Amino acid sequence: MAAQQDFIVYTVGKQDTLSDILRRFSVSIIDLKEYNKGNDLFSLREGQTLLIKNMPHNTKNTYTLGEDENLHSVAKKFNISTLKLLKANPNFMPQEIIQGIRIVLPDYQN
């Protein structure tokens, strides 16, 4: 099995569905099953934790959100518009860009 930093530990929210999670993390059901043996993925419940393989580390412009970060704070931090940030991350809805999520950063100015 890969190192822990290669994974996100995701806690299932009240409104989460399996298809939401697959889309949000661009992961296949096969991969999700592989790293979550013993979990019934078709009966997700709030508070359940899942291991989700992180995006490749060779992606040049990625960023993992830290504590208390969200779409707006990251956009401000990197001096980019929230719209550009959302366009660079089409699998996420604005409210899904939260702590622990790795996103793609469009070209930005320091």
Phi and psi in radians as a Rosetta constraint file:
Dihedral C 1 N 2 CA 2 C 2 CIRCULARHARMONIC -1.243 0.35
Dihedral N 2 CA 2 C 2 N 3 CIRCULARHARMONIC 2.904 0.35
Dihedral C 2 N 3 CA 3 C 3 CIRCULARHARMONIC -1.124 0.35
Dihedral N 3 CA 3 C 3 N 4 CIRCULARHARMONIC 2.645 0.35
Dihedral C 3 N 4 CA 4 C 4 CIRCULARHARMONIC -0.978 0.35
Dihedral N 4 CA 4 C 4 N 5 CIRCULARHARMONIC -0.628 0.35
Dihedral C 4 N 5 CA 5 C 5 CIRCULARHARMONIC -1.175 0.35
Dihedral N 5 CA 5 C 5 N 6 CIRCULARHARMONIC -0.200 0.35
Dihedral C 5 N 6 CA 6 C 6 CIRCULARHARMONIC -1.410 0.35
Dihedral N 6 CA 6 C 6 N 7 CIRCULARHARMONIC 0.008 0.35
Dihedral C 6 N 7 CA 7 C 7 CIRCULARHARMONIC -2.261 0.35
Dihedral N 7 CA 7 C 7 N 8 CIRCULARHARMONIC 2.682 0.35
Dihedral C 7 N 8 CA 8 C 8 CIRCULARHARMONIC -1.828 0.35
Dihedral N 8 CA 8 C 8 N 9 CIRCULARHARMONIC 2.355 0.35
Dihedral C 8 N 9 CA 9 C 9 CIRCULARHARMONIC -1.642 0.35
Dihedral N 9 CA 9 C 9 N 10 CIRCULARHARMONIC 1.944 0.35
Dihedral C 9 N 10 CA 10 C 10 CIRCULARHARMONIC -1.888 0.35
Dihedral N 10 CA 10 C 10 N 11 CIRCULARHARMONIC 2.310 0.35
Dihedral C 10 N 11 CA 11 C 11 CIRCULARHARMONIC -1.732 0.35
Dihedral N 11 CA 11 C 11 N 12 CIRCULARHARMONIC 2.150 0.35
Dihedral C 11 N 12 CA 12 C 12 CIRCULARHARMONIC -1.137 0.35
Dihedral N 12 CA 12 C 12 N 13 CIRCULARHARMONIC 2.254 0.35
Dihedral C 12 N 13 CA 13 C 13 CIRCULARHARMONIC -1.544 0.35
Dihedral N 13 CA 13 C 13 N 14 CIRCULARHARMONIC 2.963 0.35
Dihedral C 13 N 14 CA 14 C 14 CIRCULARHARMONIC -0.994 0.35
Dihedral N 14 CA 14 C 14 N 15 CIRCULARHARMONIC -0.713 0.35
Dihedral C 14 N 15 CA 15 C 15 CIRCULARHARMONIC -1.675 0.35
Dihedral N 15 CA 15 C 15 N 16 CIRCULARHARMONIC -0.015 0.35
Dihedral C 15 N 16 CA 16 C 16 CIRCULARHARMONIC -1.158 0.35
Dihedral N 16 CA 16 C 16 N 17 CIRCULARHARMONIC 2.429 0.35
Dihedral C 16 N 17 CA 17 C 17 CIRCULARHARMONIC -2.078 0.35
Dihedral N 17 CA 17 C 17 N 18 CIRCULARHARMONIC 2.854 0.35
Dihedral C 17 N 18 CA 18 C 18 CIRCULARHARMONIC -1.017 0.35
Dihedral N 18 CA 18 C 18 N 19 CIRCULARHARMONIC -0.778 0.35
Dihedral C 18 N 19 CA 19 C 19 CIRCULARHARMONIC -1.127 0.35
Dihedral N 19 CA 19 C 19 N 20 CIRCULARHARMONIC -0.621 0.35
Dihedral C 19 N 20 CA 20 C 20 CIRCULARHARMONIC -1.040 0.35
Dihedral N 20 CA 20 C 20 N 21 CIRCULARHARMONIC -0.820 0.35
Dihedral C 20 N 21 CA 21 C 21 CIRCULARHARMONIC -1.155 0.35
Dihedral N 21 CA 21 C 21 N 22 CIRCULARHARMONIC -0.755 0.35
Dihedral C 21 N 22 CA 22 C 22 CIRCULARHARMONIC -1.055 0.35
Dihedral N 22 CA 22 C 22 N 23 CIRCULARHARMONIC -0.758 0.35
Dihedral C 22 N 23 CA 23 C 23 CIRCULARHARMONIC -1.208 0.35
Dihedral N 23 CA 23 C 23 N 24 CIRCULARHARMONIC -0.825 0.35
Dihedral C 23 N 24 CA 24 C 24 CIRCULARHARMONIC -1.011 0.35
Dihedral N 24 CA 24 C 24 N 25 CIRCULARHARMONIC -0.707 0.35
Dihedral C 24 N 25 CA 25 C 25 CIRCULARHARMONIC -1.792 0.35
Dihedral N 25 CA 25 C 25 N 26 CIRCULARHARMONIC 0.099 0.35
Dihedral C 25 N 26 CA 26 C 26 CIRCULARHARMONIC 0.847 0.35
Dihedral N 26 CA 26 C 26 N 27 CIRCULARHARMONIC 0.874 0.35
Dihedral C 26 N 27 CA 27 C 27 CIRCULARHARMONIC -2.089 0.35
Dihedral N 27 CA 27 C 27 N 28 CIRCULARHARMONIC 2.597 0.35
Dihedral C 27 N 28 CA 28 C 28 CIRCULARHARMONIC -1.521 0.35
Dihedral N 28 CA 28 C 28 N 29 CIRCULARHARMONIC 2.762 0.35
Dihedral C 28 N 29 CA 29 C 29 CIRCULARHARMONIC -1.093 0.35
Dihedral N 29 CA 29 C 29 N 30 CIRCULARHARMONIC -0.583 0.35
Dihedral C 29 N 30 CA 30 C 30 CIRCULARHARMONIC -1.097 0.35
Dihedral N 30 CA 30 C 30 N 31 CIRCULARHARMONIC -0.823 0.35
Dihedral C 30 N 31 CA 31 C 31 CIRCULARHARMONIC -1.144 0.35
Dihedral N 31 CA 31 C 31 N 32 CIRCULARHARMONIC -0.712 0.35
Dihedral C 31 N 32 CA 32 C 32 CIRCULARHARMONIC -1.099 0.35
Dihedral N 32 CA 32 C 32 N 33 CIRCULARHARMONIC -0.720 0.35
Dihedral C 32 N 33 CA 33 C 33 CIRCULARHARMONIC -1.131 0.35
Dihedral N 33 CA 33 C 33 N 34 CIRCULARHARMONIC -0.695 0.35
Dihedral C 33 N 34 CA 34 C 34 CIRCULARHARMONIC -0.991 0.35
Dihedral N 34 CA 34 C 34 N 35 CIRCULARHARMONIC -0.748 0.35
Dihedral C 34 N 35 CA 35 C 35 CIRCULARHARMONIC -1.686 0.35
Dihedral N 35 CA 35 C 35 N 36 CIRCULARHARMONIC 0.042 0.35
Dihedral C 35 N 36 CA 36 C 36 CIRCULARHARMONIC -2.315 0.35
Dihedral N 36 CA 36 C 36 N 37 CIRCULARHARMONIC 0.801 0.35
Dihedral C 36 N 37 CA 37 C 37 CIRCULARHARMONIC -1.025 0.35
Dihedral N 37 CA 37 C 37 N 38 CIRCULARHARMONIC 2.412 0.35
Dihedral C 37 N 38 CA 38 C 38 CIRCULARHARMONIC 1.606 0.35
Dihedral N 38 CA 38 C 38 N 39 CIRCULARHARMONIC -0.236 0.35
Dihedral C 38 N 39 CA 39 C 39 CIRCULARHARMONIC -1.650 0.35
Dihedral N 39 CA 39 C 39 N 40 CIRCULARHARMONIC 2.327 0.35
Dihedral C 39 N 40 CA 40 C 40 CIRCULARHARMONIC -1.481 0.35
Dihedral N 40 CA 40 C 40 N 41 CIRCULARHARMONIC 1.735 0.35
Dihedral C 40 N 41 CA 41 C 41 CIRCULARHARMONIC -1.223 0.35
Dihedral N 41 CA 41 C 41 N 42 CIRCULARHARMONIC -0.297 0.35
Dihedral C 41 N 42 CA 42 C 42 CIRCULARHARMONIC -1.582 0.35
Dihedral N 42 CA 42 C 42 N 43 CIRCULARHARMONIC -0.014 0.35
Dihedral C 42 N 43 CA 43 C 43 CIRCULARHARMONIC -2.343 0.35
Dihedral N 43 CA 43 C 43 N 44 CIRCULARHARMONIC 1.005 0.35
Dihedral C 43 N 44 CA 44 C 44 CIRCULARHARMONIC -1.146 0.35
Dihedral N 44 CA 44 C 44 N 45 CIRCULARHARMONIC 2.533 0.35
Dihedral C 44 N 45 CA 45 C 45 CIRCULARHARMONIC -2.328 0.35
Dihedral N 45 CA 45 C 45 N 46 CIRCULARHARMONIC 2.630 0.35
Dihedral C 45 N 46 CA 46 C 46 CIRCULARHARMONIC -0.958 0.35
Dihedral N 46 CA 46 C 46 N 47 CIRCULARHARMONIC 2.327 0.35
Dihedral C 46 N 47 CA 47 C 47 CIRCULARHARMONIC 1.624 0.35
Dihedral N 47 CA 47 C 47 N 48 CIRCULARHARMONIC -0.265 0.35
Dihedral C 47 N 48 CA 48 C 48 CIRCULARHARMONIC -1.153 0.35
Dihedral N 48 CA 48 C 48 N 49 CIRCULARHARMONIC 2.450 0.35
Dihedral C 48 N 49 CA 49 C 49 CIRCULARHARMONIC -1.834 0.35
Dihedral N 49 CA 49 C 49 N 50 CIRCULARHARMONIC 2.516 0.35
Dihedral C 49 N 50 CA 50 C 50 CIRCULARHARMONIC -2.249 0.35
Dihedral N 50 CA 50 C 50 N 51 CIRCULARHARMONIC 2.519 0.35
Dihedral C 50 N 51 CA 51 C 51 CIRCULARHARMONIC -1.605 0.35
Dihedral N 51 CA 51 C 51 N 52 CIRCULARHARMONIC 2.227 0.35
Dihedral C 51 N 52 CA 52 C 52 CIRCULARHARMONIC -2.212 0.35
Dihedral N 52 CA 52 C 52 N 53 CIRCULARHARMONIC 2.200 0.35
Dihedral C 52 N 53 CA 53 C 53 CIRCULARHARMONIC -1.072 0.35
Dihedral N 53 CA 53 C 53 N 54 CIRCULARHARMONIC 2.283 0.35
Dihedral C 53 N 54 CA 54 C 54 CIRCULARHARMONIC -1.272 0.35
Dihedral N 54 CA 54 C 54 N 55 CIRCULARHARMONIC 2.825 0.35
Dihedral C 54 N 55 CA 55 C 55 CIRCULARHARMONIC -1.086 0.35
Dihedral N 55 CA 55 C 55 N 56 CIRCULARHARMONIC 2.708 0.35
Dihedral C 55 N 56 CA 56 C 56 CIRCULARHARMONIC -0.982 0.35
Dihedral N 56 CA 56 C 56 N 57 CIRCULARHARMONIC 2.467 0.35
Dihedral C 56 N 57 CA 57 C 57 CIRCULARHARMONIC -1.301 0.35
Dihedral N 57 CA 57 C 57 N 58 CIRCULARHARMONIC -0.233 0.35
Dihedral C 57 N 58 CA 58 C 58 CIRCULARHARMONIC -1.471 0.35
Dihedral N 58 CA 58 C 58 N 59 CIRCULARHARMONIC 0.030 0.35
Dihedral C 58 N 59 CA 59 C 59 CIRCULARHARMONIC -1.252 0.35
Dihedral N 59 CA 59 C 59 N 60 CIRCULARHARMONIC 2.065 0.35
Dihedral C 59 N 60 CA 60 C 60 CIRCULARHARMONIC -1.054 0.35
Dihedral N 60 CA 60 C 60 N 61 CIRCULARHARMONIC -0.889 0.35
Dihedral C 60 N 61 CA 61 C 61 CIRCULARHARMONIC -1.863 0.35
Dihedral N 61 CA 61 C 61 N 62 CIRCULARHARMONIC 1.222 0.35
Dihedral C 61 N 62 CA 62 C 62 CIRCULARHARMONIC -2.062 0.35
Dihedral N 62 CA 62 C 62 N 63 CIRCULARHARMONIC 2.789 0.35
Dihedral C 62 N 63 CA 63 C 63 CIRCULARHARMONIC -2.609 0.35
Dihedral N 63 CA 63 C 63 N 64 CIRCULARHARMONIC 2.344 0.35
Dihedral C 63 N 64 CA 64 C 64 CIRCULARHARMONIC -1.764 0.35
Dihedral N 64 CA 64 C 64 N 65 CIRCULARHARMONIC 2.162 0.35
Dihedral C 64 N 65 CA 65 C 65 CIRCULARHARMONIC -1.181 0.35
Dihedral N 65 CA 65 C 65 N 66 CIRCULARHARMONIC 2.360 0.35
Dihedral C 65 N 66 CA 66 C 66 CIRCULARHARMONIC -1.612 0.35
Dihedral N 66 CA 66 C 66 N 67 CIRCULARHARMONIC -3.024 0.35
Dihedral C 66 N 67 CA 67 C 67 CIRCULARHARMONIC -1.016 0.35
Dihedral N 67 CA 67 C 67 N 68 CIRCULARHARMONIC 2.350 0.35
Dihedral C 67 N 68 CA 68 C 68 CIRCULARHARMONIC 1.139 0.35
Dihedral N 68 CA 68 C 68 N 69 CIRCULARHARMONIC 0.257 0.35
Dihedral C 68 N 69 CA 69 C 69 CIRCULARHARMONIC -1.647 0.35
Dihedral N 69 CA 69 C 69 N 70 CIRCULARHARMONIC 2.640 0.35
Dihedral C 69 N 70 CA 70 C 70 CIRCULARHARMONIC -2.599 0.35
Dihedral N 70 CA 70 C 70 N 71 CIRCULARHARMONIC -3.063 0.35
Dihedral C 70 N 71 CA 71 C 71 CIRCULARHARMONIC -0.889 0.35
Dihedral N 71 CA 71 C 71 N 72 CIRCULARHARMONIC -0.875 0.35
Dihedral C 71 N 72 CA 72 C 72 CIRCULARHARMONIC -1.196 0.35
Dihedral N 72 CA 72 C 72 N 73 CIRCULARHARMONIC -0.732 0.35
Dihedral C 72 N 73 CA 73 C 73 CIRCULARHARMONIC -1.195 0.35
Dihedral N 73 CA 73 C 73 N 74 CIRCULARHARMONIC -0.616 0.35
Dihedral C 73 N 74 CA 74 C 74 CIRCULARHARMONIC -1.223 0.35
Dihedral N 74 CA 74 C 74 N 75 CIRCULARHARMONIC -0.724 0.35
Dihedral C 74 N 75 CA 75 C 75 CIRCULARHARMONIC -1.030 0.35
Dihedral N 75 CA 75 C 75 N 76 CIRCULARHARMONIC -0.770 0.35
Dihedral C 75 N 76 CA 76 C 76 CIRCULARHARMONIC -1.151 0.35
Dihedral N 76 CA 76 C 76 N 77 CIRCULARHARMONIC -0.755 0.35
Dihedral C 76 N 77 CA 77 C 77 CIRCULARHARMONIC -1.014 0.35
Dihedral N 77 CA 77 C 77 N 78 CIRCULARHARMONIC -0.696 0.35
Dihedral C 77 N 78 CA 78 C 78 CIRCULARHARMONIC -1.779 0.35
Dihedral N 78 CA 78 C 78 N 79 CIRCULARHARMONIC 0.143 0.35
Dihedral C 78 N 79 CA 79 C 79 CIRCULARHARMONIC 0.972 0.35
Dihedral N 79 CA 79 C 79 N 80 CIRCULARHARMONIC 0.854 0.35
Dihedral C 79 N 80 CA 80 C 80 CIRCULARHARMONIC -2.298 0.35
Dihedral N 80 CA 80 C 80 N 81 CIRCULARHARMONIC 2.771 0.35
Dihedral C 80 N 81 CA 81 C 81 CIRCULARHARMONIC -1.349 0.35
Dihedral N 81 CA 81 C 81 N 82 CIRCULARHARMONIC 2.676 0.35
Dihedral C 81 N 82 CA 82 C 82 CIRCULARHARMONIC -1.117 0.35
Dihedral N 82 CA 82 C 82 N 83 CIRCULARHARMONIC -0.571 0.35
Dihedral C 82 N 83 CA 83 C 83 CIRCULARHARMONIC -1.101 0.35
Dihedral N 83 CA 83 C 83 N 84 CIRCULARHARMONIC -0.784 0.35
Dihedral C 83 N 84 CA 84 C 84 CIRCULARHARMONIC -1.101 0.35
Dihedral N 84 CA 84 C 84 N 85 CIRCULARHARMONIC -0.676 0.35
Dihedral C 84 N 85 CA 85 C 85 CIRCULARHARMONIC -1.130 0.35
Dihedral N 85 CA 85 C 85 N 86 CIRCULARHARMONIC -0.744 0.35
Dihedral C 85 N 86 CA 86 C 86 CIRCULARHARMONIC -1.156 0.35
Dihedral N 86 CA 86 C 86 N 87 CIRCULARHARMONIC -0.684 0.35
Dihedral C 86 N 87 CA 87 C 87 CIRCULARHARMONIC -1.128 0.35
Dihedral N 87 CA 87 C 87 N 88 CIRCULARHARMONIC -0.563 0.35
Dihedral C 87 N 88 CA 88 C 88 CIRCULARHARMONIC -1.345 0.35
Dihedral N 88 CA 88 C 88 N 89 CIRCULARHARMONIC -0.218 0.35
Dihedral C 88 N 89 CA 89 C 89 CIRCULARHARMONIC -2.304 0.35
Dihedral N 89 CA 89 C 89 N 90 CIRCULARHARMONIC 1.148 0.35
Dihedral C 89 N 90 CA 90 C 90 CIRCULARHARMONIC -1.154 0.35
Dihedral N 90 CA 90 C 90 N 91 CIRCULARHARMONIC -0.241 0.35
Dihedral C 90 N 91 CA 91 C 91 CIRCULARHARMONIC -1.484 0.35
Dihedral N 91 CA 91 C 91 N 92 CIRCULARHARMONIC -0.036 0.35
Dihedral C 91 N 92 CA 92 C 92 CIRCULARHARMONIC -1.970 0.35
Dihedral N 92 CA 92 C 92 N 93 CIRCULARHARMONIC 2.483 0.35
Dihedral C 92 N 93 CA 93 C 93 CIRCULARHARMONIC -1.568 0.35
Dihedral N 93 CA 93 C 93 N 94 CIRCULARHARMONIC 2.720 0.35
Dihedral C 93 N 94 CA 94 C 94 CIRCULARHARMONIC -0.894 0.35
Dihedral N 94 CA 94 C 94 N 95 CIRCULARHARMONIC -0.745 0.35
Dihedral C 94 N 95 CA 95 C 95 CIRCULARHARMONIC -1.261 0.35
Dihedral N 95 CA 95 C 95 N 96 CIRCULARHARMONIC -0.167 0.35
Dihedral C 95 N 96 CA 96 C 96 CIRCULARHARMONIC -1.564 0.35
Dihedral N 96 CA 96 C 96 N 97 CIRCULARHARMONIC -0.161 0.35
Dihedral C 96 N 97 CA 97 C 97 CIRCULARHARMONIC -1.512 0.35
Dihedral N 97 CA 97 C 97 N 98 CIRCULARHARMONIC 1.600 0.35
Dihedral C 97 N 98 CA 98 C 98 CIRCULARHARMONIC -2.379 0.35
Dihedral N 98 CA 98 C 98 N 99 CIRCULARHARMONIC 3.110 0.35
Dihedral C 98 N 99 CA 99 C 99 CIRCULARHARMONIC -0.842 0.35
Dihedral N 99 CA 99 C 99 N 100 CIRCULARHARMONIC 2.332 0.35
Dihedral C 99 N 100 CA 100 C 100 CIRCULARHARMONIC 1.600 0.35
Dihedral N 100 CA 100 C 100 N 101 CIRCULARHARMONIC -0.238 0.35
Dihedral C 100 N 101 CA 101 C 101 CIRCULARHARMONIC -1.463 0.35
Dihedral N 101 CA 101 C 101 N 102 CIRCULARHARMONIC 2.344 0.35
Dihedral C 101 N 102 CA 102 C 102 CIRCULARHARMONIC -1.688 0.35
Dihedral N 102 CA 102 C 102 N 103 CIRCULARHARMONIC 2.218 0.35
Dihedral C 102 N 103 CA 103 C 103 CIRCULARHARMONIC -2.126 0.35
Dihedral N 103 CA 103 C 103 N 104 CIRCULARHARMONIC 2.866 0.35
Dihedral C 103 N 104 CA 104 C 104 CIRCULARHARMONIC -1.611 0.35
Dihedral N 104 CA 104 C 104 N 105 CIRCULARHARMONIC 2.332 0.35
Dihedral C 104 N 105 CA 105 C 105 CIRCULARHARMONIC -1.734 0.35
Dihedral N 105 CA 105 C 105 N 106 CIRCULARHARMONIC 2.238 0.35
Dihedral C 105 N 106 CA 106 C 106 CIRCULARHARMONIC -1.195 0.35
Dihedral N 106 CA 106 C 106 N 107 CIRCULARHARMONIC 2.933 0.35
Dihedral C 106 N 107 CA 107 C 107 CIRCULARHARMONIC -0.945 0.35
Dihedral N 107 CA 107 C 107 N 108 CIRCULARHARMONIC 2.352 0.35
Dihedral C 107 N 108 CA 108 C 108 CIRCULARHARMONIC -2.407 0.35
Dihedral N 108 CA 108 C 108 N 109 CIRCULARHARMONIC 2.872 0.35
Dihedral C 108 N 109 CA 109 C 109 CIRCULARHARMONIC -1.819 0.35
Dihedral N 109 CA 109 C 109 N 110 CIRCULARHARMONIC 2.320 0.35
